[in-house]
Amino acid sequence: MAAAKSANNKDTYKATALSFIVIGALMLFDKIFSFRSMGMEWIMQKDNFLLYAGAIFLIFKKDKSIGLILLGLWLMMNIGLVISLLGAVSGYLLPLTLLLVGGVLYFVSTR
């Protein structure tokens, strides 16, 4: 049990460290070269930091829950962007996704 918890902490520290490194490198690059002058100001939007951290946690951490939560938060903050990208299908996609995720969570919790 202690070994599993230690490995979980190591994964968390590794993913957190890599998130800090990536975000710090992006901020430094932005200060030196300015993403705005390259037409890529969307890279430095604060809500996209959740996307970067969520992706890093999904890649480097065995327990995917934190990465999924961060990506879910990013999705909720950018639901307008997602809806505009999906077009007419988005009116049905969000309710169906909520029903599906809720059903899966309910099934997992009752097992």
HELIX and SHEET records of a PDB file:
HELIX    1   1 ALA A    2  PHE A   33  1                                  32    
HELIX    2   2 ARG A   36  MET A   38  5                                   3    
HELIX    3   3 GLU A   41  MET A   44  5                                   4    
HELIX    4   4 LYS A   46  PHE A   60  1                                  15    
HELIX    5   5 SER A   65  MET A   77  1                                  13    
HELIX    6   6 ILE A   79  LEU A   86  1                                   8    
HELIX    7   7 GLY A   87  VAL A   89  5                                   3    
HELIX    8   8 SER A   90  THR A  110  1                                  21    
END                                                                             
